Amino acid sequence: MKRTHVSLYYLIGYLIPGGIALLTFPQFTLKLFFSNTDYGDVLPRFVGMLMLALGIIVLQAVRHRFQGRSRCP
């Protein structure tokens, strides 16, 4: 397995659980992230939705073994 795919597992490993945590329990998750500011409920849930969507996109790229194009022949 290439190093690129292995490094993407780390990205998936914090985007998807972090996104789900921010969507379901935003105040508790922000306390876990050592935040000392009140952001309300809308902004953390929006960020959680974006994190989850980005995690799913990266997961699909790894699952389909996306190789990308190289410019060098």
Biopython code that builds the backbone (N, CA, C, O; Angstrom):
import numpy as np
from Bio.PDB.StructureBuilder import StructureBuilder

atoms = [
    (1, "MET", "N", (0.848, -1.175, 0.000)),
    (1, "MET", "CA", (0.000, 0.000, 0.000)),
    (1, "MET", "C", (0.895, 1.240, 0.000)),
    (1, "MET", "O", (1.865, 1.322, 0.754)),
    (2, "LYS", "N", (0.562, 2.171, -0.831)),
    (2, "LYS", "CA", (1.382, 3.374, -0.940)),
    (2, "LYS", "C", (1.224, 4.246, 0.290)),
    (2, "LYS", "O", (0.218, 4.191, 0.997)),
    (3, "ARG", "N", (2.251, 5.052, 0.524)),
    (3, "ARG", "CA", (2.220, 5.950, 1.687)),
    (3, "ARG", "C", (1.112, 6.987, 1.588)),
    (3, "ARG", "O", (0.589, 7.434, 2.608)),
    (4, "THR", "N", (0.753, 7.371, 0.376)),
    (4, "THR", "CA", (-0.304, 8.366, 0.213)),
    (4, "THR", "C", (-1.617, 7.854, 0.763)),
    (4, "THR", "O", (-2.323, 8.582, 1.462)),
    (5, "HIS", "N", (-1.956, 6.614, 0.460)),
    (5, "HIS", "CA", (-3.204, 6.044, 0.956)),
    (5, "HIS", "C", (-3.173, 5.902, 2.476)),
    (5, "HIS", "O", (-4.183, 6.132, 3.141)),
    (6, "VAL", "N", (-2.050, 5.536, 3.015)),
    (6, "VAL", "CA", (-1.937, 5.389, 4.466)),
    (6, "VAL", "C", (-2.081, 6.742, 5.152)),
    (6, "VAL", "O", (-2.714, 6.837, 6.204)),
    (7, "SER", "N", (-1.506, 7.783, 4.573)),
    (7, "SER", "CA", (-1.622, 9.097, 5.194)),
    (7, "SER", "C", (-3.040, 9.641, 5.096)),
    (7, "SER", "O", (-3.448, 10.445, 5.934)),
    (8, "LEU", "N", (-3.794, 9.219, 4.094)),
    (8, "LEU", "CA", (-5.183, 9.658, 3.982)),
    (8, "LEU", "C", (-6.076, 8.999, 5.031)),
    (8, "LEU", "O", (-7.120, 9.550, 5.380)),
    (9, "TYR", "N", (-5.686, 7.837, 5.535)),
    (9, "TYR", "CA", (-6.464, 7.207, 6.610)),
    (9, "TYR", "C", (-6.440, 8.067, 7.875)),
    (9, "TYR", "O", (-7.422, 8.104, 8.616)),
    (10, "TYR", "N", (-5.340, 8.750, 8.121)),
    (10, "TYR", "CA", (-5.257, 9.657, 9.259)),
    (10, "TYR", "C", (-6.251, 10.808, 9.081)),
    (10, "TYR", "O", (-6.953, 11.185, 10.019)),
    (11, "LEU", "N", (-6.301, 11.351, 7.881)),
    (11, "LEU", "CA", (-7.230, 12.429, 7.579)),
    (11, "LEU", "C", (-8.674, 11.979, 7.752)),
    (11, "LEU", "O", (-9.486, 12.701, 8.330)),
    (12, "ILE", "N", (-8.996, 10.801, 7.259)),
    (12, "ILE", "CA", (-10.337, 10.248, 7.424)),
    (12, "ILE", "C", (-10.631, 10.016, 8.899)),
    (12, "ILE", "O", (-11.756, 10.221, 9.354)),
    (13, "GLY", "N", (-9.619, 9.589, 9.640)),
    (13, "GLY", "CA", (-9.787, 9.239, 11.046)),
    (13, "GLY", "C", (-10.143, 10.400, 11.947)),
    (13, "GLY", "O", (-10.722, 10.190, 13.013)),
    (14, "TYR", "N", (-9.815, 11.618, 11.552)),
    (14, "TYR", "CA", (-10.254, 12.721, 12.400)),
    (14, "TYR", "C", (-11.353, 13.558, 11.761)),
    (14, "TYR", "O", (-12.076, 14.244, 12.484)),
    (15, "LEU", "N", (-11.514, 13.536, 10.442)),
    (15, "LEU", "CA", (-12.578, 14.317, 9.821)),
    (15, "LEU", "C", (-13.961, 13.727, 10.092)),
    (15, "LEU", "O", (-14.880, 14.451, 10.476)),
    (16, "ILE", "N", (-14.111, 12.432, 9.897)),
    (16, "ILE", "CA", (-15.434, 11.828, 10.050)),
    (16, "ILE", "C", (-15.878, 11.804, 11.512)),
    (16, "ILE", "O", (-16.984, 12.266, 11.795)),
    (17, "PRO", "N", (-15.081, 11.291, 12.463)),
    (17, "PRO", "CA", (-15.549, 11.336, 13.858)),
    (17, "PRO", "C", (-15.705, 12.761, 14.394)),
    (17, "PRO", "O", (-16.630, 13.037, 15.157)),
    (18, "GLY", "N", (-14.806, 13.663, 14.000)),
    (18, "GLY", "CA", (-14.924, 15.048, 14.445)),
    (18, "GLY", "C", (-16.165, 15.721, 13.888)),
    (18, "GLY", "O", (-16.823, 16.491, 14.588)),
    (19, "GLY", "N", (-16.489, 15.438, 12.640)),
    (19, "GLY", "CA", (-17.694, 15.991, 12.031)),
    (19, "GLY", "C", (-18.954, 15.468, 12.675)),
    (19, "GLY", "O", (-19.896, 16.225, 12.912)),
    (20, "ILE", "N", (-18.981, 14.164, 12.964)),
    (20, "ILE", "CA", (-20.154, 13.582, 13.624)),
    (20, "ILE", "C", (-20.298, 14.141, 15.033)),
    (20, "ILE", "O", (-21.408, 14.430, 15.479)),
    (21, "ALA", "N", (-19.180, 14.293, 15.731)),
    (21, "ALA", "CA", (-19.235, 14.830, 17.096)),
    (21, "ALA", "C", (-19.726, 16.274, 17.104)),
    (21, "ALA", "O", (-20.523, 16.648, 17.964)),
    (22, "LEU", "N", (-19.261, 17.086, 16.162)),
    (22, "LEU", "CA", (-19.721, 18.474, 16.110)),
    (22, "LEU", "C", (-21.180, 18.577, 15.696)),
    (22, "LEU", "O", (-21.879, 19.497, 16.122)),
    (23, "LEU", "N", (-21.648, 17.651, 14.875)),
    (23, "LEU", "CA", (-23.056, 17.663, 14.482)),
    (23, "LEU", "C", (-23.974, 17.246, 15.619)),
    (23, "LEU", "O", (-25.064, 17.800, 15.770)),
    (24, "THR", "N", (-23.550, 16.284, 16.415)),
    (24, "THR", "CA", (-24.447, 15.748, 17.440)),
    (24, "THR", "C", (-24.316, 16.457, 18.780)),
    (24, "THR", "O", (-25.327, 16.769, 19.408)),
    (25, "PHE", "N", (-23.098, 16.717, 19.228)),
    (25, "PHE", "CA", (-22.869, 17.350, 20.531)),
    (25, "PHE", "C", (-21.896, 18.517, 20.377)),
    (25, "PHE", "O", (-20.730, 18.389, 20.749)),
    (26, "PRO", "N", (-22.349, 19.656, 19.837)),
    (26, "PRO", "CA", (-21.397, 20.736, 19.531)),
    (26, "PRO", "C", (-20.734, 21.343, 20.768)),
    (26, "PRO", "O", (-19.528, 21.588, 20.743)),
    (27, "GLN", "N", (-21.467, 21.590, 21.833)),
    (27, "GLN", "CA", (-20.872, 22.228, 23.010)),
    (27, "GLN", "C", (-19.875, 21.300, 23.702)),
    (27, "GLN", "O", (-18.799, 21.737, 24.110)),
    (28, "PHE", "N", (-20.227, 20.028, 23.835)),
    (28, "PHE", "CA", (-19.325, 19.061, 24.467)),
    (28, "PHE", "C", (-18.056, 18.870, 23.639)),
    (28, "PHE", "O", (-16.960, 18.764, 24.189)),
    (29, "THR", "N", (-18.208, 18.828, 22.324)),
    (29, "THR", "CA", (-17.055, 18.653, 21.444)),
    (29, "THR", "C", (-16.126, 19.852, 21.513)),
    (29, "THR", "O", (-14.905, 19.695, 21.500)),
    (30, "LEU", "N", (-16.694, 21.043, 21.586)),
    (30, "LEU", "CA", (-15.849, 22.232, 21.700)),
    (30, "LEU", "C", (-15.092, 22.244, 23.026)),
    (30, "LEU", "O", (-13.962, 22.727, 23.089)),
    (31, "LYS", "N", (-15.708, 21.715, 24.087)),
    (31, "LYS", "CA", (-14.979, 21.594, 25.358)),
    (31, "LYS", "C", (-13.824, 20.610, 25.224)),
    (31, "LYS", "O", (-12.754, 20.823, 25.795)),
    (32, "LEU", "N", (-14.039, 19.524, 24.465)),
    (32, "LEU", "CA", (-12.957, 18.564, 24.230)),
    (32, "LEU", "C", (-11.828, 19.179, 23.418)),
    (32, "LEU", "O", (-10.667, 18.803, 23.575)),
    (33, "PHE", "N", (-12.172, 20.132, 22.544)),
    (33, "PHE", "CA", (-11.176, 20.814, 21.723)),
    (33, "PHE", "C", (-10.545, 21.993, 22.458)),
    (33, "PHE", "O", (-9.807, 22.768, 21.849)),
    (34, "PHE", "N", (-10.816, 22.144, 23.744)),
    (34, "PHE", "CA", (-10.268, 23.203, 24.603)),
    (34, "PHE", "C", (-10.645, 24.607, 24.119)),
    (34, "PHE", "O", (-9.833, 25.530, 24.179)),
    (35, "SER", "N", (-11.867, 24.757, 23.646)),
    (35, "SER", "CA", (-12.334, 26.078, 23.229)),
    (35, "SER", "C", (-12.859, 26.825, 24.445)),
    (35, "SER", "O", (-13.582, 26.254, 25.261)),
    (36, "ASN", "N", (-12.501, 28.096, 24.571)),
    (36, "ASN", "CA", (-12.979, 28.890, 25.694)),
    (36, "ASN", "C", (-13.921, 30.005, 25.235)),
    (36, "ASN", "O", (-14.188, 30.939, 25.991)),
    (37, "THR", "N", (-14.423, 29.913, 24.009)),
    (37, "THR", "CA", (-15.337, 30.897, 23.447)),
    (37, "THR", "C", (-16.656, 30.218, 23.114)),
    (37, "THR", "O", (-16.680, 29.056, 22.711)),
    (38, "ASP", "N", (-17.751, 30.947, 23.284)),
    (38, "ASP", "CA", (-19.063, 30.408, 22.950)),
    (38, "ASP", "C", (-19.370, 30.723, 21.488)),
    (38, "ASP", "O", (-19.449, 31.891, 21.108)),
    (39, "TYR", "N", (-19.541, 29.696, 20.675)),
    (39, "TYR", "CA", (-19.845, 29.865, 19.263)),
    (39, "TYR", "C", (-21.322, 29.635, 18.967)),
    (39, "TYR", "O", (-21.735, 29.742, 17.813)),
    (40, "GLY", "N", (-22.112, 29.326, 19.963)),
    (40, "GLY", "CA", (-23.508, 28.998, 19.732)),
    (40, "GLY", "C", (-23.620, 27.568, 19.236)),
    (40, "GLY", "O", (-22.719, 26.759, 19.452)),
    (41, "ASP", "N", (-24.714, 27.259, 18.577)),
    (41, "ASP", "CA", (-24.896, 25.908, 18.043)),
    (41, "ASP", "C", (-24.808, 25.837, 16.526)),
    (41, "ASP", "O", (-24.518, 24.776, 15.971)),
    (42, "VAL", "N", (-25.054, 26.954, 15.850)),
    (42, "VAL", "CA", (-25.125, 26.916, 14.393)),
    (42, "VAL", "C", (-23.743, 26.744, 13.761)),
    (42, "VAL", "O", (-23.565, 25.878, 12.905)),
    (43, "LEU", "N", (-22.775, 27.546, 14.164)),
    (43, "LEU", "CA", (-21.450, 27.492, 13.551)),
    (43, "LEU", "C", (-20.758, 26.136, 13.760)),
    (43, "LEU", "O", (-20.225, 25.591, 12.793)),
    (44, "PRO", "N", (-20.740, 25.564, 14.979)),
    (44, "PRO", "CA", (-20.108, 24.246, 15.119)),
    (44, "PRO", "C", (-20.807, 23.152, 14.321)),
    (44, "PRO", "O", (-20.149, 22.253, 13.798)),
    (45, "ARG", "N", (-22.127, 23.216, 14.222)),
    (45, "ARG", "CA", (-22.838, 22.205, 13.424)),
    (45, "ARG", "C", (-22.528, 22.361, 11.934)),
    (45, "ARG", "O", (-22.413, 21.369, 11.215)),
    (46, "PHE", "N", (-22.395, 23.596, 11.476)),
    (46, "PHE", "CA", (-22.038, 23.839, 10.078)),
    (46, "PHE", "C", (-20.628, 23.329, 9.784)),
    (46, "PHE", "O", (-20.395, 22.688, 8.760)),
    (47, "VAL", "N", (-19.699, 23.615, 10.678)),
    (47, "VAL", "CA", (-18.325, 23.122, 10.514)),
    (47, "VAL", "C", (-18.303, 21.598, 10.570)),
    (47, "VAL", "O", (-17.555, 20.961, 9.828)),
    (48, "GLY", "N", (-19.116, 21.011, 11.441)),
    (48, "GLY", "CA", (-19.216, 19.553, 11.508)),
    (48, "GLY", "C", (-19.736, 18.959, 10.223)),
    (48, "GLY", "O", (-19.265, 17.911, 9.782)),
    (49, "MET", "N", (-20.715, 19.627, 9.612)),
    (49, "MET", "CA", (-21.247, 19.149, 8.344)),
    (49, "MET", "C", (-20.178, 19.211, 7.259)),
    (49, "MET", "O", (-20.053, 18.288, 6.455)),
    (50, "LEU", "N", (-19.408, 20.296, 7.233)),
    (50, "LEU", "CA", (-18.329, 20.415, 6.246)),
    (50, "LEU", "C", (-17.237, 19.367, 6.479)),
    (50, "LEU", "O", (-16.721, 18.777, 5.530)),
    (51, "MET", "N", (-16.893, 19.143, 7.747)),
    (51, "MET", "CA", (-15.872, 18.127, 8.058)),
    (51, "MET", "C", (-16.341, 16.736, 7.636)),
    (51, "MET", "O", (-15.568, 15.959, 7.075)),
    (52, "LEU", "N", (-17.590, 16.430, 7.902)),
    (52, "LEU", "CA", (-18.125, 15.126, 7.530)),
    (52, "LEU", "C", (-18.155, 14.959, 6.014)),
    (52, "LEU", "O", (-17.797, 13.896, 5.506)),
    (53, "ALA", "N", (-18.574, 15.987, 5.289)),
    (53, "ALA", "CA", (-18.610, 15.908, 3.824)),
    (53, "ALA", "C", (-17.209, 15.735, 3.248)),
    (53, "ALA", "O", (-17.007, 14.932, 2.337)),
    (54, "LEU", "N", (-16.243, 16.480, 3.772)),
    (54, "LEU", "CA", (-14.872, 16.353, 3.282)),
    (54, "LEU", "C", (-14.302, 14.971, 3.618)),
    (54, "LEU", "O", (-13.580, 14.386, 2.810)),
    (55, "GLY", "N", (-14.618, 14.454, 4.792)),
    (55, "GLY", "CA", (-14.177, 13.116, 5.156)),
    (55, "GLY", "C", (-14.746, 12.053, 4.244)),
    (55, "GLY", "O", (-14.052, 11.100, 3.888)),
    (56, "ILE", "N", (-16.009, 12.204, 3.858)),
    (56, "ILE", "CA", (-16.632, 11.235, 2.957)),
    (56, "ILE", "C", (-16.002, 11.313, 1.570)),
    (56, "ILE", "O", (-15.811, 10.283, 0.924)),
    (57, "ILE", "N", (-15.678, 12.510, 1.105)),
    (57, "ILE", "CA", (-15.023, 12.655, -0.199)),
    (57, "ILE", "C", (-13.651, 11.991, -0.188)),
    (57, "ILE", "O", (-13.295, 11.295, -1.139)),
    (58, "VAL", "N", (-12.883, 12.196, 0.868)),
    (58, "VAL", "CA", (-11.562, 11.569, 0.970)),
    (58, "VAL", "C", (-11.707, 10.054, 1.088)),
    (58, "VAL", "O", (-10.927, 9.309, 0.495)),
    (59, "LEU", "N", (-12.695, 9.597, 1.847)),
    (59, "LEU", "CA", (-12.943, 8.162, 1.982)),
    (59, "LEU", "C", (-13.259, 7.530, 0.628)),
    (59, "LEU", "O", (-12.768, 6.443, 0.324)),
    (60, "GLN", "N", (-14.065, 8.195, -0.180)),
    (60, "GLN", "CA", (-14.391, 7.670, -1.498)),
    (60, "GLN", "C", (-13.166, 7.668, -2.411)),
    (60, "GLN", "O", (-12.993, 6.753, -3.216)),
    (61, "ALA", "N", (-12.326, 8.678, -2.289)),
    (61, "ALA", "CA", (-11.100, 8.709, -3.099)),
    (61, "ALA", "C", (-10.184, 7.550, -2.739)),
    (61, "ALA", "O", (-9.572, 6.948, -3.621)),
    (62, "VAL", "N", (-10.083, 7.231, -1.458)),
    (62, "VAL", "CA", (-9.255, 6.103, -1.036)),
    (62, "VAL", "C", (-9.901, 4.789, -1.449)),
    (62, "VAL", "O", (-9.219, 3.867, -1.897)),
    (63, "ARG", "N", (-11.206, 4.708, -1.299)),
    (63, "ARG", "CA", (-11.916, 3.464, -1.617)),
    (63, "ARG", "C", (-11.817, 3.130, -3.100)),
    (63, "ARG", "O", (-11.684, 1.964, -3.469)),
    (64, "HIS", "N", (-11.882, 4.145, -3.942)),
    (64, "HIS", "CA", (-11.795, 3.913, -5.383)),
    (64, "HIS", "C", (-10.364, 3.972, -5.901)),
    (64, "HIS", "O", (-10.130, 3.910, -7.108)),
    (65, "ARG", "N", (-9.410, 4.093, -4.985)),
    (65, "ARG", "CA", (-7.982, 4.146, -5.321)),
    (65, "ARG", "C", (-7.694, 5.202, -6.372)),
    (65, "ARG", "O", (-7.079, 4.923, -7.402)),
    (66, "PHE", "N", (-8.153, 6.438, -6.095)),
    (66, "PHE", "CA", (-7.956, 7.567, -7.001)),
    (66, "PHE", "C", (-6.464, 7.825, -7.137)),
    (66, "PHE", "O", (-5.756, 7.956, -6.139)),
    (67, "GLN", "N", (-5.988, 7.897, -8.381)),
    (67, "GLN", "CA", (-4.558, 8.046, -8.630)),
    (67, "GLN", "C", (-4.185, 9.440, -9.082)),
    (67, "GLN", "O", (-3.030, 9.833, -8.918)),
    (68, "GLY", "N", (-5.084, 10.191, -9.630)),
    (68, "GLY", "CA", (-4.727, 11.525, -10.105)),
    (68, "GLY", "C", (-3.804, 11.440, -11.307)),
    (68, "GLY", "O", (-3.234, 10.386, -11.587)),
    (69, "ARG", "N", (-3.661, 12.535, -12.008)),
    (69, "ARG", "CA", (-2.803, 12.559, -13.175)),
    (69, "ARG", "C", (-1.443, 13.131, -12.820)),
    (69, "ARG", "O", (-1.351, 14.114, -12.084)),
    (70, "SER", "N", (-0.424, 12.539, -13.323)),
    (70, "SER", "CA", (0.899, 13.113, -13.153)),
    (70, "SER", "C", (1.303, 13.777, -14.461)),
    (70, "SER", "O", (0.971, 13.280, -15.537)),
    (71, "ARG", "N", (2.005, 14.878, -14.381)),
    (71, "ARG", "CA", (2.397, 15.610, -15.582)),
    (71, "ARG", "C", (3.676, 15.047, -16.192)),
    (71, "ARG", "O", (3.995, 15.333, -17.346)),
    (72, "CYS", "N", (4.397, 14.258, -15.430)),
    (72, "CYS", "CA", (5.641, 13.687, -15.957)),
    (72, "CYS", "C", (5.330, 12.427, -16.726)),
    (72, "CYS", "O", (4.629, 11.559, -16.206)),
    (73, "PRO", "N", (5.828, 12.286, -17.960)),
    (73, "PRO", "CA", (5.551, 11.072, -18.752)),
    (73, "PRO", "C", (6.320, 9.876, -18.267)),
    (73, "PRO", "O", (6.192, 8.789, -18.831)),
]
sb = StructureBuilder()
sb.init_structure("model")
sb.init_model(0)
sb.init_chain("A")
sb.init_seg("    ")
for serial, (resi, resn, name, xyz) in enumerate(atoms, 1):
    if name == "N":
        sb.init_residue(resn, " ", resi, " ")
    sb.init_atom(name, np.array(xyz, "f"), 0.0, 1.0, " ", f" {name:<3s}", serial, name[0])
structure = sb.get_structure()
